[in-house]
Amino acid sequence: MRATVDPDVCIGCTLCTEICPDVFRMEGDKAVAYADPVPDKARELCKNAASQCPVNAIAVME
């Protein structure tokens, strides 16, 4: 599984980094997905972070 964050859409709310710090971190005022691939232990949290993103900036690909 891979996750990406669209920097043009991300508003820097930090919600994804709070939900799934094993995959997402802040770089400046935008979130990035730094774990590629997503670790098995973080898969469900990663999907949750994507679904909770208020601007749908996170894409998750199986």
N, CA, C and O of each residue as an XYZ file, in Angstrom:
248
protein
N       0.843     -1.165      0.000
C       0.000      0.000      0.000
C       0.900      1.244      0.000
O       1.941      1.289      0.655
N       0.459      2.235     -0.753
C       1.164      3.516     -0.804
C       0.195      4.627     -0.433
O      -1.010      4.517     -0.660
N       0.726      5.684      0.134
C      -0.078      6.862      0.448
C       0.646      8.086     -0.092
O       1.874      8.166     -0.052
N      -0.125      9.031     -0.595
C       0.443     10.290     -1.051
C      -0.426     11.433     -0.536
O      -1.617     11.268     -0.271
N       0.205     12.591     -0.403
C      -0.507     13.800     -0.006
C      -0.321     14.822     -1.120
O       0.808     15.117     -1.512
N      -1.411     15.359     -1.624
C      -1.353     16.385     -2.663
C      -1.023     17.716     -1.990
O      -1.851     18.254     -1.256
N       0.177     18.255     -2.231
C       0.580     19.488     -1.559
C      -0.241     20.711     -1.987
O      -0.305     21.705     -1.264
N      -0.860     20.631     -3.154
C      -1.684     21.749     -3.615
C      -3.041     21.784     -2.920
O      -3.725     22.807     -2.935
N      -3.429     20.665     -2.310
C      -4.722     20.565     -1.646
C      -4.570     20.621     -0.127
O      -5.445     21.150      0.558
N      -3.475     20.086      0.406
C      -3.243     20.015      1.851
C      -3.312     21.412      2.476
O      -2.730     22.370      1.968
N      -4.047     21.499      3.601
C      -4.159     22.772      4.318
C      -3.314     22.786      5.590
O      -3.341     23.760      6.342
N      -2.570     21.718      5.831
C      -1.676     21.670      6.975
C      -2.366     21.574      8.320
O      -1.874     22.122      9.307
N      -3.490     20.892      8.377
C      -4.260     20.805      9.625
C      -3.624     19.869     10.655
O      -3.977     19.932     11.832
N      -2.716     19.021     10.250
C      -1.973     18.046     11.071
C      -2.795     16.841     11.526
O      -2.289     16.014     12.285
N      -4.022     16.723     11.092
C      -4.860     15.607     11.528
C      -4.246     14.263     11.136
O      -4.233     13.337     11.947
N      -3.744     14.143      9.927
C      -3.168     12.868      9.488
C      -1.934     12.501     10.310
O      -1.710     11.326     10.602
N      -1.144     13.488     10.680
C       0.056     13.202     11.478
C      -0.318     12.765     12.887
O       0.419     12.004     13.514
N      -1.445     13.233     13.386
C      -1.917     12.817     14.699
C      -2.502     11.404     14.649
O      -2.297     10.610     15.567
N      -3.227     11.095     13.577
C      -3.859      9.782     13.440
C      -2.829      8.705     13.108
O      -2.873      7.607     13.664
N      -1.910      9.015     12.210
C      -0.978      7.992     11.722
C       0.443      8.552     11.569
O       0.906      8.782     10.452
N       1.124      8.767     12.691
C       2.487      9.312     12.618
C       3.514      8.357     12.003
O       4.619      8.778     11.661
N       3.161      7.081     11.861
C       4.077      6.135     11.212
C       4.151      6.347      9.708
O       5.045      5.813      9.052
N       3.221      7.122      9.153
C       3.180      7.347      7.705
C       3.291      8.830      7.349
O       3.933      9.189      6.361
N       2.670      9.684      8.151
C       2.599     11.102      7.806
C       3.403     11.967      8.766
O       3.470     11.694      9.965
N       4.014     13.017      8.217
C       4.700     14.014      9.031
C       4.558     15.364      8.345
O       4.247     15.451      7.157
N       4.788     16.392      9.110
C       4.732     17.741      8.562
C       6.104     18.119      8.023
O       7.128     17.844      8.648
N       6.110     18.745      6.868
C       7.315     19.362      6.305
C       6.923     20.783      5.978
O       6.247     21.051      4.984
N       7.358     21.684      6.829
C       6.904     23.060      6.704
C       5.443     23.127      7.112
O       5.074     22.673      8.195
N       4.624     23.684      6.258
C       3.199     23.817      6.590
C       2.322     22.810      5.858
O       1.102     22.972      5.807
N       2.935     21.768      5.288
C       2.195     20.728      4.570
C       2.553     19.352      5.106
O       3.666     19.130      5.581
N       1.610     18.439      5.027
C       1.867     17.049      5.406
C       2.466     16.305      4.220
O       2.191     16.626      3.063
N       3.276     15.320      4.523
C       3.819     14.423      3.504
C       3.692     12.993      4.009
O       3.691     12.742      5.215
N       3.586     12.065      3.072
C       3.620     10.642      3.401
C       5.059     10.199      3.198
O       5.536     10.126      2.066
N       5.746      9.904      4.284
C       7.165      9.569      4.201
C       7.435      8.070      4.211
O       8.549      7.652      3.897
N       6.467      7.265      4.556
C       6.658      5.810      4.593
C       6.159      5.209      3.287
O       4.974      5.302      2.968
N       7.065      4.591      2.533
C       6.692      3.991      1.261
C       7.442      2.685      1.111
O       8.654      2.694      0.892
N       6.764      1.583      1.223
C       5.317      1.425      1.361
C       4.868      1.662      2.802
O       5.685      1.752      3.719
N       3.558      1.761      2.977
C       2.972      1.902      4.307
C       3.244      0.615      5.083
O       2.959     -0.473      4.584
N       3.791      0.721      6.297
C       4.026     -0.494      7.095
C       2.707     -1.232      7.374
O       1.660     -0.609      7.547
N       2.777     -2.543      7.413
C       1.573     -3.350      7.655
C       0.836     -2.910      8.917
O      -0.394     -2.863      8.933
N       1.578     -2.590      9.969
C       0.951     -2.223     11.244
C       0.212     -0.885     11.162
O      -0.600     -0.580     12.035
N       0.481     -0.083     10.128
C      -0.123      1.245     10.013
C      -1.198      1.331      8.933
O      -1.746      2.406      8.692
N      -1.500      0.225      8.293
C      -2.448      0.261      7.170
C      -3.817      0.825      7.548
O      -4.325      1.715      6.865
N      -4.409      0.331      8.605
C      -5.757      0.785      8.993
C      -5.736      2.241      9.432
O      -6.637      3.008      9.089
N      -4.709      2.628     10.193
C      -4.612      4.030     10.613
C      -4.399      4.955      9.413
O      -4.916      6.072      9.384
N      -3.642      4.489      8.436
C      -3.416      5.273      7.225
C      -4.725      5.493      6.476
O      -5.019      6.606      6.041
N      -5.506      4.435      6.328
C      -6.804      4.560      5.661
C      -7.718      5.505      6.438
O      -8.451      6.294      5.842
N      -7.674      5.426      7.760
C      -8.476      6.301      8.603
C      -8.051      7.758      8.411
O      -8.899      8.643      8.295
N      -6.753      8.004      8.378
C      -6.253      9.364      8.177
C      -6.739      9.915      6.835
O      -7.140     11.075      6.739
N      -6.701      9.079      5.809
C      -7.166      9.523      4.492
C      -8.650      9.861      4.519
O      -9.074     10.861      3.940
N      -9.432      9.031      5.190
C     -10.875      9.282      5.219
C     -11.234     10.489      6.083
O     -12.270     11.117      5.866
N     -10.397     10.816      7.050
C     -10.662     11.945      7.933
C     -10.124     13.278      7.399
O     -10.462     14.333      7.934
N      -9.299     13.244      6.361
C      -8.720     14.481      5.813
C      -9.847     15.424      5.379
O     -10.666     15.048      4.540
N      -9.904     16.640      5.933
C     -11.019     17.534      5.650
C     -11.059     18.050      4.210
O     -12.092     18.541      3.755
N      -9.938     17.939      3.492
C      -9.901     18.434      2.103
C      -9.596     17.332      1.105
O      -9.342     17.614     -0.066
N      -9.615     16.082      1.548
C      -9.353     14.913      0.685
C      -8.023     15.019     -0.059
O      -7.942     14.747     -1.257
N      -6.989     15.415      0.669
C      -5.660     15.577      0.058
C      -4.864     14.273      0.029
O      -3.818     14.207     -0.616
N      -5.341     13.239      0.715
C      -4.592     11.991      0.830
C      -5.175     10.933     -0.094
O      -6.380     10.680     -0.107
N      -4.284     10.324     -0.866
C      -4.670      9.201     -1.726
C      -3.981      7.948     -1.195
O      -2.796      7.972     -0.862
N      -4.738      6.853     -1.121
C      -4.197      5.566     -0.683
C      -4.406      4.569     -1.806
O      -5.524      4.376     -2.283
N      -3.314      3.937     -2.226
C      -3.366      2.947     -3.297
C      -2.937      1.600     -2.750
O      -1.903      1.500     -2.091
N      -3.713      0.569     -3.012
C      -3.392     -0.791     -2.556
C      -2.245     -1.352     -3.361
O      -1.825     -2.486     -3.129
